[in-house]
C-alpha cells in the first residue's frame, strides 16, 4: 500500500495567527492608504482641478515644449519649481 500524499498549503503564510477575512484585508488596506506614508517621494495624493482658460493654455504650451513628459510630470515639476522659488524669495 502506498503512503497518502501530503497536500501542500498553497499561497503565502498569514502574517498573524490566522488568515485575514476579506473585510479585514480591506480595512487594513484603507488604514495603510490613509495613515502610513510611502517611503518614496510620491505621496499618492490624487486631486482633481478645473483649470482656467489661461492655465489650460499654459499647460498645453508646456506640453508642446516638453513633449517627452506626461502632463502629470509637467504639473509635478512646475509645482515643485514654484514652491522652491517662493521659499527662496521669502528666506
N, C-alpha and C positions, 0 to 999 in steps of 0.2 A: 504494500500500500504506500502511496506517495504522501509526502507531507503537504498539508494545506499551505498555499502560498499566502504570505502575509501581504496585506494590501498597504501600500504606502499612502500616507496622508498627502493630499495634493495641496499646493499653494503654500503661501508664506505662513509661518507660525504667528499666532496672535501676540501682540506686544504685552498684553495683560494676562490674567489668569484664563480668560475665555475670549472667544472672538466677539467683536462688537456687532450689534444688530445694525441694519441699515440706518435706522433712526439715530443711533449713537454715532455712527460714522458721519452722517450729515451734520449733526450738532458739533462734532469735533472739527469738521471742515469749516463750518461757519465761524467758530471761535478762532481758528487759526487765521482765517481770512480777515477778521475784524481786528484782532488784538496782537497778533505776532507780526513783527516787522520782517520783511525779507532781508536776506544777508547782502544782496546786491544793491546797486544804485537805484534800480527801478522800484518805485513804491507801489505800483499797481493801482494807483488811484485813477479810476475811469471817470471822465467828465463829459458832459455834452453841452456845447455852447452854440449860440446863434451869432454868427459874425455880422458886423455891419458891412455895408457895401464896400467901404474903403478898406476895411480889414481883409475882406474876402479877396479884393483885387490885389492887395499887397501879398497875401498868401499865394495867390496864383502866380504873381511875378517872381516870388521866391522859388516856387516850384519849377518855373522855367529856368532860373539861374542854377538851381541845384537839382537837375533832373535825375541825378543818380540816387537821390534820397527820397524817402517816403514823406508824405505830409506830416506824419507823426514825428519823424526825426527832425524835420524843419521846425515844427512847433516847439518840440523839446529844446532844441538848441537855441531858438530865439528867446524862449522864456528864461533859460539859464543865463544867456548873454545879457538880457535885460536886467535880471536880478543882480548879476555881478556888477554891471555898470552903475546901478542905483546904489548899491552898498559901497562901491569905491568912491562915489561922489559925496556920500554922507559922512564918511570917516575921515 
